[in-house]
Amino acid sequence: MFNRETDISVATSTLVKITILGLILFFAWTIKDILILLLISITLASALEPLVEMLLQWRIPRSVSVVAVYIVALAFVVLIGFLVTPPVIQQFQQVTNNDFLASEISSKIGPGSFLSEFNLTEIVSKNVQSLANQFNDLSENFFSRTLGVFNGFIEIVTVLVVSFYLLAEKNGMKNFVYTLVPKESQPKILHIVTRIQKKIGLWMIGQIIVSAIIFAITFIALTVLGIKYALVLAILSGFFELIPYIGPFVAAIPAIFFAFLQSPTLAVVVMIMYIVLSKIEGYVLVPKIMQKTVGVSPLVILVAILIGFKLAGIFGILLAVPVVAVIQVIIEEWDTLRDRS
C-alpha cells in the first residue's frame, strides 16, 4: 500500500513538473522575439565588456568608457556602411537580375563556347533560368525572414539601450540577475552568468577577427584575379565563416560560378584559392583564435545554426553559438545547481 501511494506521488510530481516545463516553453515561444532582442543585448554587452575593461585600466570613468566604446563602434559601423553599401547594392541588383545573368551565361553556352565542345549547352541552358529564379528567391526569403524578427527602429534602439545599461552600470549584469532569481540562488547564478558573459564576449571578438580576416583575404584575392562582384562574394565569405567547416565551401560555390562565367580556367584557380583559404581557416585561424573560446563540437554548432536560421533568420545564425555557450555552461554547472537546490 505504501509503495503504491509512493508511486502515485512520484507520478503526480513528475506530471506537475512536465506541465510546468511545458507552460514555460510555451510562454517562452510566445515572447521569443523579446527574448531574442534580450539575448542580442546581452551578447552585445558581453562583446563590448573587454573594451570597456581595457579603458577602465587607464582610470577612465566607466560611464565615459562605455560612451567612448559605443561612439567608436557606431562610427565604425556607419563608416563601413557608407563605404560598402552602395557598391554592395549595385552588385546584388546585378546578380539578382535574371536578364543580366542570362546574358552573362549565354556567352558561355553559345556556339563555339567551352560547353558546346562537350555538348553540354542544352543541359546548362535548361537550368539557367531556374538557377537565377532560385537565387533571387533565396535572397528575398533570406532578408524577409531576417527583417521579420528585427523589423524596426524600436527594436534596434531597445538593443542599444539595454546593452548600454548592462555596460554602464558597474554591476549591471549582477543587478539584472538579482532581479530575476531568489536571494539564496543569486551567488551561484551570478557565477554562471559571469562565465557565460565571458565566453560569449571572447567568442564574439574571436568571430569578428576571423570573419574580418577571411573577408579581407577573399576580397584581395578575388580583386587581384579580376573576379566580378568581388565585394559581395567577400562579404558572403566573411558571413559564412559563422558556419563551421561547411561555411567556406558554401561561400565558394557562387564565387566559382561567377569565375566560370569569365573563364573555366579562372574558375579552377578560384576553386584552388578557396581550398587553400579553408585550410588556413581550419589549421591556423580557428585553432589560434577560436579554439578556447567556446569549446563546443562543430557538429553541435552546425545543428544550432540551422535551428537558429529556421527560427530567426540571420539573427538566429548570429545567436546560435552564444545560445550553445549558455547551454554548455548550464550543463557543466548542473550538478552544483542540483546539489544547492
DRENLUMTOR-958364 format. One record per residue (C-alpha): chain; residue in three letters; x, y, z. Coordinates in steps of 0.02 Angstrom, whole numbers, plus 50000, padded with zeros to 5 digits. Example, Ala and Ser with C-alpha at 12.3 -4.5 7.8 and 13.67 -1.06 7.14 Angstrom:
# residues 2
{kette = A | rest = ALA | c1 = 50615 | c2 = 49775 | c3 = 50390}
{kette = A | rest = SER | c1 = 50684 | c2 = 49947 | c3 = 50357}
This chain:
# residues 341
{kette = A | rest = MET | c1 = 50000 | c2 = 50000 | c3 = 50000}
{kette = A | rest = PHE | c1 = 50140 | c2 = 50118 | c3 = 50047}
{kette = A | rest = ASN | c1 = 50233 | c2 = 50082 | c3 = 49885}
{kette = A | rest = ARG | c1 = 50076 | c2 = 50112 | c3 = 49783}
{kette = A | rest = GLU | c1 = 50049 | c2 = 50281 | c3 = 49866}
{kette = A | rest = THR | c1 = 50232 | c2 = 50325 | c3 = 49838}
{kette = A | rest = ASP | c1 = 50219 | c2 = 50279 | c3 = 49653}
{kette = A | rest = ILE | c1 = 50064 | c2 = 50387 | c3 = 49634}
{kette = A | rest = SER | c1 = 50150 | c2 = 50531 | c3 = 49723}
{kette = A | rest = VAL | c1 = 50305 | c2 = 50517 | c3 = 49610}
{kette = A | rest = ALA | c1 = 50197 | c2 = 50506 | c3 = 49454}
{kette = A | rest = THR | c1 = 50097 | c2 = 50659 | c3 = 49506}
{kette = A | rest = SER | c1 = 50254 | c2 = 50756 | c3 = 49546}
{kette = A | rest = THR | c1 = 50329 | c2 = 50711 | c3 = 49376}
{kette = A | rest = LEU | c1 = 50169 | c2 = 50760 | c3 = 49287}
{kette = A | rest = VAL | c1 = 50166 | c2 = 50928 | c3 = 49375}
{kette = A | rest = LYS | c1 = 50348 | c2 = 50961 | c3 = 49329}
{kette = A | rest = ILE | c1 = 50317 | c2 = 50916 | c3 = 49147}
{kette = A | rest = THR | c1 = 50163 | c2 = 51028 | c3 = 49143}
{kette = A | rest = ILE | c1 = 50259 | c2 = 51174 | c3 = 49218}
{kette = A | rest = LEU | c1 = 50402 | c2 = 51147 | c3 = 49095}
{kette = A | rest = GLY | c1 = 50278 | c2 = 51142 | c3 = 48951}
{kette = A | rest = LEU | c1 = 50197 | c2 = 51305 | c3 = 49008}
{kette = A | rest = ILE | c1 = 50368 | c2 = 51388 | c3 = 49025}
{kette = A | rest = LEU | c1 = 50418 | c2 = 51332 | c3 = 48850}
{kette = A | rest = PHE | c1 = 50251 | c2 = 51390 | c3 = 48779}
{kette = A | rest = PHE | c1 = 50270 | c2 = 51560 | c3 = 48863}
{kette = A | rest = ALA | c1 = 50450 | c2 = 51574 | c3 = 48802}
{kette = A | rest = TRP | c1 = 50394 | c2 = 51534 | c3 = 48625}
{kette = A | rest = THR | c1 = 50257 | c2 = 51665 | c3 = 48636}
{kette = A | rest = ILE | c1 = 50382 | c2 = 51801 | c3 = 48682}
{kette = A | rest = LYS | c1 = 50526 | c2 = 51731 | c3 = 48579}
{kette = A | rest = ASP | c1 = 50551 | c2 = 51896 | c3 = 48486}
{kette = A | rest = ILE | c1 = 50577 | c2 = 51987 | c3 = 48651}
{kette = A | rest = LEU | c1 = 50694 | c2 = 51850 | c3 = 48713}
{kette = A | rest = ILE | c1 = 50794 | c2 = 51862 | c3 = 48551}
{kette = A | rest = LEU | c1 = 50813 | c2 = 52050 | c3 = 48574}
{kette = A | rest = LEU | c1 = 50866 | c2 = 52024 | c3 = 48754}
{kette = A | rest = LEU | c1 = 50993 | c2 = 51892 | c3 = 48703}
{kette = A | rest = ILE | c1 = 51061 | c2 = 52008 | c3 = 48568}
{kette = A | rest = SER | c1 = 51079 | c2 = 52145 | c3 = 48700}
{kette = A | rest = ILE | c1 = 51172 | c2 = 52030 | c3 = 48820}
{kette = A | rest = THR | c1 = 51283 | c2 = 51967 | c3 = 48679}
{kette = A | rest = LEU | c1 = 51325 | c2 = 52145 | c3 = 48625}
{kette = A | rest = ALA | c1 = 51361 | c2 = 52197 | c3 = 48804}
{kette = A | rest = SER | c1 = 51470 | c2 = 52043 | c3 = 48829}
{kette = A | rest = ALA | c1 = 51567 | c2 = 52080 | c3 = 48669}
{kette = A | rest = LEU | c1 = 51600 | c2 = 52261 | c3 = 48718}
{kette = A | rest = GLU | c1 = 51641 | c2 = 52225 | c3 = 48901}
{kette = A | rest = PRO | c1 = 51826 | c2 = 52183 | c3 = 48867}
{kette = A | rest = LEU | c1 = 51848 | c2 = 52350 | c3 = 48779}
{kette = A | rest = VAL | c1 = 51768 | c2 = 52442 | c3 = 48925}
{kette = A | rest = GLU | c1 = 51879 | c2 = 52348 | c3 = 49048}
{kette = A | rest = MET | c1 = 52032 | c2 = 52398 | c3 = 48948}
{kette = A | rest = LEU | c1 = 51985 | c2 = 52583 | c3 = 48962}
{kette = A | rest = LEU | c1 = 51950 | c2 = 52562 | c3 = 49148}
{kette = A | rest = GLN | c1 = 52130 | c2 = 52506 | c3 = 49173}
{kette = A | rest = TRP | c1 = 52181 | c2 = 52679 | c3 = 49113}
{kette = A | rest = ARG | c1 = 52074 | c2 = 52751 | c3 = 49255}
{kette = A | rest = ILE | c1 = 51943 | c2 = 52820 | c3 = 49137}
{kette = A | rest = PRO | c1 = 51771 | c2 = 52827 | c3 = 49222}
{kette = A | rest = ARG | c1 = 51657 | c2 = 52683 | c3 = 49175}
{kette = A | rest = SER | c1 = 51520 | c2 = 52794 | c3 = 49103}
{kette = A | rest = VAL | c1 = 51645 | c2 = 52885 | c3 = 48993}
{kette = A | rest = SER | c1 = 51723 | c2 = 52719 | c3 = 48940}
{kette = A | rest = VAL | c1 = 51555 | c2 = 52647 | c3 = 48889}
{kette = A | rest = VAL | c1 = 51507 | c2 = 52803 | c3 = 48791}
{kette = A | rest = ALA | c1 = 51677 | c2 = 52805 | c3 = 48705}
{kette = A | rest = VAL | c1 = 51663 | c2 = 52621 | c3 = 48656}
{kette = A | rest = TYR | c1 = 51486 | c2 = 52648 | c3 = 48589}
{kette = A | rest = ILE | c1 = 51537 | c2 = 52802 | c3 = 48489}
{kette = A | rest = VAL | c1 = 51686 | c2 = 52713 | c3 = 48411}
{kette = A | rest = ALA | c1 = 51584 | c2 = 52555 | c3 = 48373}
{kette = A | rest = LEU | c1 = 51439 | c2 = 52652 | c3 = 48297}
{kette = A | rest = ALA | c1 = 51557 | c2 = 52764 | c3 = 48198}
{kette = A | rest = PHE | c1 = 51645 | c2 = 52610 | c3 = 48130}
{kette = A | rest = VAL | c1 = 51479 | c2 = 52531 | c3 = 48078}
{kette = A | rest = VAL | c1 = 51419 | c2 = 52692 | c3 = 47996}
{kette = A | rest = LEU | c1 = 51584 | c2 = 52715 | c3 = 47905}
{kette = A | rest = ILE | c1 = 51585 | c2 = 52537 | c3 = 47840}
{kette = A | rest = GLY | c1 = 51402 | c2 = 52553 | c3 = 47790}
{kette = A | rest = PHE | c1 = 51436 | c2 = 52717 | c3 = 47699}
{kette = A | rest = LEU | c1 = 51583 | c2 = 52644 | c3 = 47603}
{kette = A | rest = VAL | c1 = 51516 | c2 = 52470 | c3 = 47569}
{kette = A | rest = THR | c1 = 51326 | c2 = 52486 | c3 = 47550}
{kette = A | rest = PRO | c1 = 51317 | c2 = 52574 | c3 = 47378}
{kette = A | rest = PRO | c1 = 51430 | c2 = 52450 | c3 = 47285}
{kette = A | rest = VAL | c1 = 51351 | c2 = 52303 | c3 = 47375}
{kette = A | rest = ILE | c1 = 51175 | c2 = 52357 | c3 = 47324}
{kette = A | rest = GLN | c1 = 51232 | c2 = 52382 | c3 = 47145}
{kette = A | rest = GLN | c1 = 51316 | c2 = 52212 | c3 = 47136}
{kette = A | rest = PHE | c1 = 51168 | c2 = 52123 | c3 = 47218}
{kette = A | rest = GLN | c1 = 51050 | c2 = 52204 | c3 = 47093}
{kette = A | rest = GLN | c1 = 51158 | c2 = 52142 | c3 = 46951}
{kette = A | rest = VAL | c1 = 51173 | c2 = 51968 | c3 = 47023}
{kette = A | rest = THR | c1 = 50984 | c2 = 51951 | c3 = 47050}
{kette = A | rest = ASN | c1 = 50942 | c2 = 52025 | c3 = 46880}
{kette = A | rest = ASN | c1 = 50887 | c2 = 51874 | c3 = 46779}
{kette = A | rest = ASP | c1 = 50913 | c2 = 51957 | c3 = 46609}
{kette = A | rest = PHE | c1 = 51088 | c2 = 52013 | c3 = 46658}
{kette = A | rest = LEU | c1 = 51132 | c2 = 51841 | c3 = 46724}
{kette = A | rest = ALA | c1 = 51063 | c2 = 51756 | c3 = 46569}
{kette = A | rest = SER | c1 = 51165 | c2 = 51868 | c3 = 46454}
{kette = A | rest = GLU | c1 = 51322 | c2 = 51828 | c3 = 46553}
{kette = A | rest = ILE | c1 = 51290 | c2 = 51641 | c3 = 46542}
{kette = A | rest = SER | c1 = 51237 | c2 = 51644 | c3 = 46359}
{kette = A | rest = SER | c1 = 51414 | c2 = 51692 | c3 = 46310}
{kette = A | rest = LYS | c1 = 51473 | c2 = 51529 | c3 = 46388}
{kette = A | rest = ILE | c1 = 51345 | c2 = 51413 | c3 = 46312}
{kette = A | rest = GLY | c1 = 51333 | c2 = 51479 | c3 = 46135}
{kette = A | rest = PRO | c1 = 51412 | c2 = 51406 | c3 = 45978}
{kette = A | rest = GLY | c1 = 51599 | c2 = 51386 | c3 = 45993}
{kette = A | rest = SER | c1 = 51595 | c2 = 51402 | c3 = 46182}
{kette = A | rest = PHE | c1 = 51680 | c2 = 51289 | c3 = 46307}
{kette = A | rest = LEU | c1 = 51517 | c2 = 51199 | c3 = 46346}
{kette = A | rest = SER | c1 = 51468 | c2 = 51172 | c3 = 46164}
{kette = A | rest = GLU | c1 = 51628 | c2 = 51075 | c3 = 46136}
{kette = A | rest = PHE | c1 = 51566 | c2 = 50945 | c3 = 46261}
{kette = A | rest = ASN | c1 = 51382 | c2 = 50951 | c3 = 46205}
{kette = A | rest = LEU | c1 = 51328 | c2 = 51024 | c3 = 46372}
{kette = A | rest = THR | c1 = 51243 | c2 = 51180 | c3 = 46301}
{kette = A | rest = GLU | c1 = 51066 | c2 = 51113 | c3 = 46307}
{kette = A | rest = ILE | c1 = 51084 | c2 = 51043 | c3 = 46482}
{kette = A | rest = VAL | c1 = 51151 | c2 = 51205 | c3 = 46553}
{kette = A | rest = SER | c1 = 51029 | c2 = 51318 | c3 = 46461}
{kette = A | rest = LYS | c1 = 50880 | c2 = 51224 | c3 = 46533}
{kette = A | rest = ASN | c1 = 50940 | c2 = 51260 | c3 = 46709}
{kette = A | rest = VAL | c1 = 50997 | c2 = 51440 | c3 = 46688}
{kette = A | rest = GLN | c1 = 50827 | c2 = 51521 | c3 = 46717}
{kette = A | rest = SER | c1 = 50789 | c2 = 51403 | c3 = 46861}
{kette = A | rest = LEU | c1 = 50955 | c2 = 51445 | c3 = 46943}
{kette = A | rest = ALA | c1 = 50925 | c2 = 51632 | c3 = 46925}
{kette = A | rest = ASN | c1 = 50750 | c2 = 51619 | c3 = 46997}
{kette = A | rest = GLN | c1 = 50810 | c2 = 51515 | c3 = 47144}
{kette = A | rest = PHE | c1 = 50950 | c2 = 51637 | c3 = 47182}
{kette = A | rest = ASN | c1 = 50827 | c2 = 51781 | c3 = 47176}
{kette = A | rest = ASP | c1 = 50701 | c2 = 51690 | c3 = 47286}
{kette = A | rest = LEU | c1 = 50837 | c2 = 51642 | c3 = 47410}
{kette = A | rest = SER | c1 = 50891 | c2 = 51824 | c3 = 47427}
{kette = A | rest = GLU | c1 = 50712 | c2 = 51884 | c3 = 47453}
{kette = A | rest = ASN | c1 = 50666 | c2 = 51747 | c3 = 47578}
{kette = A | rest = PHE | c1 = 50829 | c2 = 51766 | c3 = 47673}
{kette = A | rest = PHE | c1 = 50809 | c2 = 51952 | c3 = 47703}
{kette = A | rest = SER | c1 = 50620 | c2 = 51947 | c3 = 47728}
{kette = A | rest = ARG | c1 = 50639 | c2 = 51814 | c3 = 47863}
{kette = A | rest = THR | c1 = 50776 | c2 = 51915 | c3 = 47944}
{kette = A | rest = LEU | c1 = 50679 | c2 = 52077 | c3 = 47940}
{kette = A | rest = GLY | c1 = 50527 | c2 = 51986 | c3 = 48010}
{kette = A | rest = VAL | c1 = 50619 | c2 = 51964 | c3 = 48175}
{kette = A | rest = PHE | c1 = 50715 | c2 = 52126 | c3 = 48179}
{kette = A | rest = ASN | c1 = 50593 | c2 = 52237 | c3 = 48087}
{kette = A | rest = GLY | c1 = 50600 | c2 = 52409 | c3 = 48160}
{kette = A | rest = PHE | c1 = 50691 | c2 = 52555 | c3 = 48231}
{kette = A | rest = ILE | c1 = 50616 | c2 = 52525 | c3 = 48404}
{kette = A | rest = GLU | c1 = 50696 | c2 = 52353 | c3 = 48415}
{kette = A | rest = ILE | c1 = 50866 | c2 = 52423 | c3 = 48369}
{kette = A | rest = VAL | c1 = 50850 | c2 = 52560 | c3 = 48499}
{kette = A | rest = THR | c1 = 50796 | c2 = 52430 | c3 = 48628}
{kette = A | rest = VAL | c1 = 50952 | c2 = 52326 | c3 = 48598}
{kette = A | rest = LEU | c1 = 51065 | c2 = 52477 | c3 = 48610}
{kette = A | rest = VAL | c1 = 50982 | c2 = 52543 | c3 = 48768}
{kette = A | rest = VAL | c1 = 50979 | c2 = 52376 | c3 = 48860}
{kette = A | rest = SER | c1 = 51159 | c2 = 52333 | c3 = 48815}
{kette = A | rest = PHE | c1 = 51212 | c2 = 52510 | c3 = 48863}
{kette = A | rest = TYR | c1 = 51128 | c2 = 52491 | c3 = 49033}
{kette = A | rest = LEU | c1 = 51213 | c2 = 52323 | c3 = 49064}
{kette = A | rest = LEU | c1 = 51381 | c2 = 52403 | c3 = 49023}
{kette = A | rest = ALA | c1 = 51359 | c2 = 52574 | c3 = 49104}
{kette = A | rest = GLU | c1 = 51306 | c2 = 52507 | c3 = 49274}
{kette = A | rest = LYS | c1 = 51457 | c2 = 52447 | c3 = 49371}
{kette = A | rest = ASN | c1 = 51361 | c2 = 52292 | c3 = 49421}
{kette = A | rest = GLY | c1 = 51235 | c2 = 52298 | c3 = 49280}
{kette = A | rest = MET | c1 = 51232 | c2 = 52112 | c3 = 49245}
{kette = A | rest = LYS | c1 = 51237 | c2 = 52073 | c3 = 49430}
{kette = A | rest = ASN | c1 = 51087 | c2 = 52184 | c3 = 49466}
{kette = A | rest = PHE | c1 = 50996 | c2 = 52110 | c3 = 49317}
{kette = A | rest = VAL | c1 = 51022 | c2 = 51934 | c3 = 49386}
{kette = A | rest = TYR | c1 = 50971 | c2 = 51985 | c3 = 49562}
{kette = A | rest = THR | c1 = 50803 | c2 = 52049 | c3 = 49499}
{kette = A | rest = LEU | c1 = 50762 | c2 = 51880 | c3 = 49421}
{kette = A | rest = VAL | c1 = 50819 | c2 = 51745 | c3 = 49544}
{kette = A | rest = PRO | c1 = 50788 | c2 = 51709 | c3 = 49729}
{kette = A | rest = LYS | c1 = 50915 | c2 = 51776 | c3 = 49853}
{kette = A | rest = GLU | c1 = 50981 | c2 = 51605 | c3 = 49904}
{kette = A | rest = SER | c1 = 51022 | c2 = 51562 | c3 = 49722}
{kette = A | rest = GLN | c1 = 51098 | c2 = 51729 | c3 = 49674}
{kette = A | rest = PRO | c1 = 51284 | c2 = 51691 | c3 = 49705}
{kette = A | rest = LYS | c1 = 51283 | c2 = 51531 | c3 = 49602}
{kette = A | rest = ILE | c1 = 51177 | c2 = 51603 | c3 = 49462}
{kette = A | rest = LEU | c1 = 51288 | c2 = 51757 | c3 = 49455}
{kette = A | rest = HIS | c1 = 51440 | c2 = 51643 | c3 = 49440}
{kette = A | rest = ILE | c1 = 51358 | c2 = 51553 | c3 = 49294}
{kette = A | rest = VAL | c1 = 51305 | c2 = 51714 | c3 = 49209}
{kette = A | rest = THR | c1 = 51481 | c2 = 51784 | c3 = 49228}
{kette = A | rest = ARG | c1 = 51553 | c2 = 51629 | c3 = 49145}
{kette = A | rest = ILE | c1 = 51426 | c2 = 51642 | c3 = 49005}
{kette = A | rest = GLN | c1 = 51459 | c2 = 51826 | c3 = 48981}
{kette = A | rest = LYS | c1 = 51647 | c2 = 51799 | c3 = 48970}
{kette = A | rest = LYS | c1 = 51630 | c2 = 51654 | c3 = 48849}
{kette = A | rest = ILE | c1 = 51510 | c2 = 51749 | c3 = 48736}
{kette = A | rest = GLY | c1 = 51621 | c2 = 51902 | c3 = 48737}
{kette = A | rest = LEU | c1 = 51776 | c2 = 51804 | c3 = 48690}
{kette = A | rest = TRP | c1 = 51681 | c2 = 51710 | c3 = 48555}
{kette = A | rest = MET | c1 = 51611 | c2 = 51870 | c3 = 48480}
{kette = A | rest = ILE | c1 = 51781 | c2 = 51954 | c3 = 48473}
{kette = A | rest = GLY | c1 = 51862 | c2 = 51798 | c3 = 48401}
{kette = A | rest = GLN | c1 = 51725 | c2 = 51776 | c3 = 48272}
{kette = A | rest = ILE | c1 = 51738 | c2 = 51957 | c3 = 48215}
{kette = A | rest = ILE | c1 = 51926 | c2 = 51939 | c3 = 48196}
{kette = A | rest = VAL | c1 = 51914 | c2 = 51776 | c3 = 48096}
{kette = A | rest = SER | c1 = 51773 | c2 = 51840 | c3 = 47985}
{kette = A | rest = ALA | c1 = 51865 | c2 = 52004 | c3 = 47952}
{kette = A | rest = ILE | c1 = 52024 | c2 = 51910 | c3 = 47904}
{kette = A | rest = ILE | c1 = 51929 | c2 = 51793 | c3 = 47787}
{kette = A | rest = PHE | c1 = 51837 | c2 = 51941 | c3 = 47709}
{kette = A | rest = ALA | c1 = 51998 | c2 = 52037 | c3 = 47681}
{kette = A | rest = ILE | c1 = 52093 | c2 = 51890 | c3 = 47606}
{kette = A | rest = THR | c1 = 51947 | c2 = 51842 | c3 = 47493}
{kette = A | rest = PHE | c1 = 51917 | c2 = 52020 | c3 = 47433}
{kette = A | rest = ILE | c1 = 52101 | c2 = 52049 | c3 = 47393}
{kette = A | rest = ALA | c1 = 52120 | c2 = 51881 | c3 = 47306}
{kette = A | rest = LEU | c1 = 51962 | c2 = 51897 | c3 = 47200}
{kette = A | rest = THR | c1 = 52004 | c2 = 52077 | c3 = 47155}
{kette = A | rest = VAL | c1 = 52180 | c2 = 52028 | c3 = 47100}
{kette = A | rest = LEU | c1 = 52106 | c2 = 51886 | c3 = 46996}
{kette = A | rest = GLY | c1 = 51983 | c2 = 52008 | c3 = 46917}
{kette = A | rest = ILE | c1 = 51826 | c2 = 51917 | c3 = 46975}
{kette = A | rest = LYS | c1 = 51665 | c2 = 52017 | c3 = 46958}
{kette = A | rest = TYR | c1 = 51562 | c2 = 52051 | c3 = 47116}
{kette = A | rest = ALA | c1 = 51718 | c2 = 52028 | c3 = 47223}
{kette = A | rest = LEU | c1 = 51646 | c2 = 52135 | c3 = 47363}
{kette = A | rest = VAL | c1 = 51483 | c2 = 52037 | c3 = 47377}
{kette = A | rest = LEU | c1 = 51573 | c2 = 51871 | c3 = 47366}
{kette = A | rest = ALA | c1 = 51697 | c2 = 51925 | c3 = 47501}
{kette = A | rest = ILE | c1 = 51553 | c2 = 51979 | c3 = 47615}
{kette = A | rest = LEU | c1 = 51473 | c2 = 51809 | c3 = 47590}
{kette = A | rest = SER | c1 = 51637 | c2 = 51725 | c3 = 47636}
{kette = A | rest = GLY | c1 = 51651 | c2 = 51827 | c3 = 47795}
{kette = A | rest = PHE | c1 = 51470 | c2 = 51792 | c3 = 47842}
{kette = A | rest = PHE | c1 = 51475 | c2 = 51605 | c3 = 47806}
{kette = A | rest = GLU | c1 = 51628 | c2 = 51596 | c3 = 47918}
{kette = A | rest = LEU | c1 = 51497 | c2 = 51586 | c3 = 48056}
{kette = A | rest = ILE | c1 = 51456 | c2 = 51409 | c3 = 47996}
{kette = A | rest = PRO | c1 = 51596 | c2 = 51288 | c3 = 48044}
{kette = A | rest = TYR | c1 = 51680 | c2 = 51182 | c3 = 47911}
{kette = A | rest = ILE | c1 = 51545 | c2 = 51191 | c3 = 47776}
{kette = A | rest = GLY | c1 = 51532 | c2 = 51381 | c3 = 47777}
{kette = A | rest = PRO | c1 = 51687 | c2 = 51412 | c3 = 47669}
{kette = A | rest = PHE | c1 = 51630 | c2 = 51283 | c3 = 47542}
{kette = A | rest = VAL | c1 = 51456 | c2 = 51360 | c3 = 47531}
{kette = A | rest = ALA | c1 = 51536 | c2 = 51531 | c3 = 47503}
{kette = A | rest = ALA | c1 = 51647 | c2 = 51458 | c3 = 47368}
{kette = A | rest = ILE | c1 = 51502 | c2 = 51400 | c3 = 47258}
{kette = A | rest = PRO | c1 = 51444 | c2 = 51571 | c3 = 47194}
{kette = A | rest = ALA | c1 = 51625 | c2 = 51629 | c3 = 47177}
{kette = A | rest = ILE | c1 = 51671 | c2 = 51480 | c3 = 47068}
{kette = A | rest = PHE | c1 = 51509 | c2 = 51502 | c3 = 46969}
{kette = A | rest = PHE | c1 = 51543 | c2 = 51684 | c3 = 46926}
{kette = A | rest = ALA | c1 = 51726 | c2 = 51647 | c3 = 46891}
{kette = A | rest = PHE | c1 = 51670 | c2 = 51514 | c3 = 46768}
{kette = A | rest = LEU | c1 = 51565 | c2 = 51644 | c3 = 46677}
{kette = A | rest = GLN | c1 = 51728 | c2 = 51736 | c3 = 46643}
{kette = A | rest = SER | c1 = 51840 | c2 = 51587 | c3 = 46609}
{kette = A | rest = PRO | c1 = 51839 | c2 = 51400 | c3 = 46651}
{kette = A | rest = THR | c1 = 52024 | c2 = 51412 | c3 = 46693}
{kette = A | rest = LEU | c1 = 51987 | c2 = 51557 | c3 = 46811}
{kette = A | rest = ALA | c1 = 51854 | c2 = 51451 | c3 = 46896}
{kette = A | rest = VAL | c1 = 51984 | c2 = 51317 | c3 = 46933}
{kette = A | rest = VAL | c1 = 52102 | c2 = 51449 | c3 = 47005}
{kette = A | rest = VAL | c1 = 51963 | c2 = 51517 | c3 = 47116}
{kette = A | rest = MET | c1 = 51919 | c2 = 51342 | c3 = 47174}
{kette = A | rest = ILE | c1 = 52100 | c2 = 51311 | c3 = 47224}
{kette = A | rest = MET | c1 = 52104 | c2 = 51479 | c3 = 47312}
{kette = A | rest = TYR | c1 = 51952 | c2 = 51434 | c3 = 47419}
{kette = A | rest = ILE | c1 = 52027 | c2 = 51264 | c3 = 47461}
{kette = A | rest = VAL | c1 = 52187 | c2 = 51347 | c3 = 47521}
{kette = A | rest = LEU | c1 = 52083 | c2 = 51475 | c3 = 47616}
{kette = A | rest = SER | c1 = 51984 | c2 = 51338 | c3 = 47703}
{kette = A | rest = LYS | c1 = 52148 | c2 = 51256 | c3 = 47756}
{kette = A | rest = ILE | c1 = 52212 | c2 = 51421 | c3 = 47827}
{kette = A | rest = GLU | c1 = 52049 | c2 = 51440 | c3 = 47920}
{kette = A | rest = GLY | c1 = 52047 | c2 = 51262 | c3 = 47986}
{kette = A | rest = TYR | c1 = 52229 | c2 = 51245 | c3 = 48035}
{kette = A | rest = VAL | c1 = 52280 | c2 = 51423 | c3 = 48080}
{kette = A | rest = LEU | c1 = 52139 | c2 = 51546 | c3 = 48116}
{kette = A | rest = VAL | c1 = 52012 | c2 = 51438 | c3 = 48209}
{kette = A | rest = PRO | c1 = 52137 | c2 = 51344 | c3 = 48320}
{kette = A | rest = LYS | c1 = 52233 | c2 = 51503 | c3 = 48364}
{kette = A | rest = ILE | c1 = 52085 | c2 = 51620 | c3 = 48389}
{kette = A | rest = MET | c1 = 51926 | c2 = 51520 | c3 = 48419}
{kette = A | rest = GLN | c1 = 51977 | c2 = 51352 | c3 = 48492}
{kette = A | rest = LYS | c1 = 51974 | c2 = 51400 | c3 = 48676}
{kette = A | rest = THR | c1 = 51829 | c2 = 51524 | c3 = 48674}
{kette = A | rest = VAL | c1 = 51679 | c2 = 51407 | c3 = 48658}
{kette = A | rest = GLY | c1 = 51746 | c2 = 51229 | c3 = 48656}
{kette = A | rest = VAL | c1 = 51590 | c2 = 51152 | c3 = 48579}
{kette = A | rest = SER | c1 = 51584 | c2 = 51016 | c3 = 48446}
{kette = A | rest = PRO | c1 = 51570 | c2 = 51090 | c3 = 48270}
{kette = A | rest = LEU | c1 = 51426 | c2 = 50970 | c3 = 48236}
{kette = A | rest = VAL | c1 = 51328 | c2 = 51041 | c3 = 48383}
{kette = A | rest = ILE | c1 = 51363 | c2 = 51218 | c3 = 48323}
{kette = A | rest = LEU | c1 = 51306 | c2 = 51172 | c3 = 48147}
{kette = A | rest = VAL | c1 = 51141 | c2 = 51100 | c3 = 48210}
{kette = A | rest = ALA | c1 = 51115 | c2 = 51254 | c3 = 48320}
{kette = A | rest = ILE | c1 = 51146 | c2 = 51368 | c3 = 48170}
{kette = A | rest = LEU | c1 = 51018 | c2 = 51276 | c3 = 48064}
{kette = A | rest = ILE | c1 = 50889 | c2 = 51287 | c3 = 48203}
{kette = A | rest = GLY | c1 = 50931 | c2 = 51470 | c3 = 48230}
{kette = A | rest = PHE | c1 = 50907 | c2 = 51512 | c3 = 48046}
{kette = A | rest = LYS | c1 = 50740 | c2 = 51422 | c3 = 48044}
{kette = A | rest = LEU | c1 = 50678 | c2 = 51522 | c3 = 48193}
{kette = A | rest = ALA | c1 = 50754 | c2 = 51694 | c3 = 48165}
{kette = A | rest = GLY | c1 = 50847 | c2 = 51706 | c3 = 48000}
{kette = A | rest = ILE | c1 = 51016 | c2 = 51793 | c3 = 48003}
{kette = A | rest = PHE | c1 = 51000 | c2 = 51841 | c3 = 48186}
{kette = A | rest = GLY | c1 = 50964 | c2 = 51660 | c3 = 48229}
{kette = A | rest = ILE | c1 = 51129 | c2 = 51614 | c3 = 48147}
{kette = A | rest = LEU | c1 = 51220 | c2 = 51750 | c3 = 48242}
{kette = A | rest = LEU | c1 = 51145 | c2 = 51696 | c3 = 48408}
{kette = A | rest = ALA | c1 = 51166 | c2 = 51508 | c3 = 48384}
{kette = A | rest = VAL | c1 = 51340 | c2 = 51495 | c3 = 48460}
{kette = A | rest = PRO | c1 = 51301 | c2 = 51609 | c3 = 48609}
{kette = A | rest = VAL | c1 = 51148 | c2 = 51502 | c3 = 48647}
{kette = A | rest = VAL | c1 = 51255 | c2 = 51344 | c3 = 48636}
{kette = A | rest = ALA | c1 = 51380 | c2 = 51425 | c3 = 48754}
{kette = A | rest = VAL | c1 = 51241 | c2 = 51462 | c3 = 48877}
{kette = A | rest = ILE | c1 = 51177 | c2 = 51283 | c3 = 48871}
{kette = A | rest = GLN | c1 = 51354 | c2 = 51215 | c3 = 48888}
{kette = A | rest = VAL | c1 = 51391 | c2 = 51316 | c3 = 49045}
{kette = A | rest = ILE | c1 = 51223 | c2 = 51268 | c3 = 49122}
{kette = A | rest = ILE | c1 = 51258 | c2 = 51083 | c3 = 49089}
{kette = A | rest = GLU | c1 = 51432 | c2 = 51099 | c3 = 49164}
{kette = A | rest = GLU | c1 = 51360 | c2 = 51182 | c3 = 49319}
{kette = A | rest = TRP | c1 = 51206 | c2 = 51072 | c3 = 49330}
{kette = A | rest = ASP | c1 = 51269 | c2 = 50958 | c3 = 49469}
{kette = A | rest = THR | c1 = 51312 | c2 = 51108 | c3 = 49576}
{kette = A | rest = LEU | c1 = 51142 | c2 = 51186 | c3 = 49546}
{kette = A | rest = ARG | c1 = 51054 | c2 = 51022 | c3 = 49588}
{kette = A | rest = ASP | c1 = 51154 | c2 = 51000 | c3 = 49748}
{kette = A | rest = ARG | c1 = 51115 | c2 = 51178 | c3 = 49801}
{kette = A | rest = SER | c1 = 50929 | c2 = 51153 | c3 = 49767}
